Amino acid sequence: MCILACIVKPLAYISLPLIVFRSIASSSPTGRYYWRLTVFLGSLVVASTWGVVVAVGMTLVGHRNDVNFVVARTFYAIASYALDITVEVEGEEHLQTRPAVMVGNHQSMLDILYLGRMFPKKAAIMAKRELQWTPLGPWMFMSGAVFIDRGNSSNARMSLETAGQKVKSKGISLMMYPEGTRHCQEEPSLLPFKKGAFHLAVQAGIPIIPVVCENYWRLYHKGVFDTGTIKLRGMLSL
């Protein structure tokens, strides 16, 4: 009985605020938004923690370039189920081209969910340097992510050159967002593209693969976090 009590009490303390939070969430659109946002971020923390373990293990057995694939699919499995959001991918065969630079439109942090569904094997991601200090940072670093200092053009160019050499020598793909920042509005639109991804592809002599995600404003924007399907398409390489 003592052992049972030691197990039940901590679970009760943990579950009570979750039950209260979920009750509040079901009572209003704002509560629903913050509840689902908490679930999304919680899934991200779980996947990131798992990612560190996976990165260590797969690096030891010589499969570091597949860490992102394993962690991405893990995150998608958790978050897609918890949030009831499905990502449908067309042209998935085009995403297997390697080495290549994959470029996608950047709408919001929910892009991480579609990355979880489409991210291929032997691929890395280029991200702003600030992400090193988030829960994503440790496993991104260990999985070979390329961090870029957008505030320093000289350092940014060096990062691009290093990335180009890495992509070509290791035969991997690199995911980039040429808009440079998130942009999501009710009417579909794109920000002007920055040149980095295209310079990298030209210098390394590798193709560019456009990855187009439909506008998902109806599912996610400030105050709204709904269920549904997001459609994604991998295009022929350029």
Buried (B, 14 or more C-beta within 10 A) or exposed (E): EEEEEEEEEEEEEEEEEEEEBBEBBEEEEEBBBBBBBBBBEEBBEBBBEBBBEBBEEBBEEEBBBBBBBBBBBBBBBBBBEEBEBBBEBEBBEBBBBBBBBBBBBBBBBBBBBBBBBBBBBBBBBBBBBEBBEEBBBBBBBBBBBBBBBBEEEEBBEEBBBEBBEBBBEBEBBBBBBBBBEBBBEEEEEEBEBBEBBBBBBEBBEBBBBBBBBBBBBEBBBEEBBBEEEBBBBBBEBE
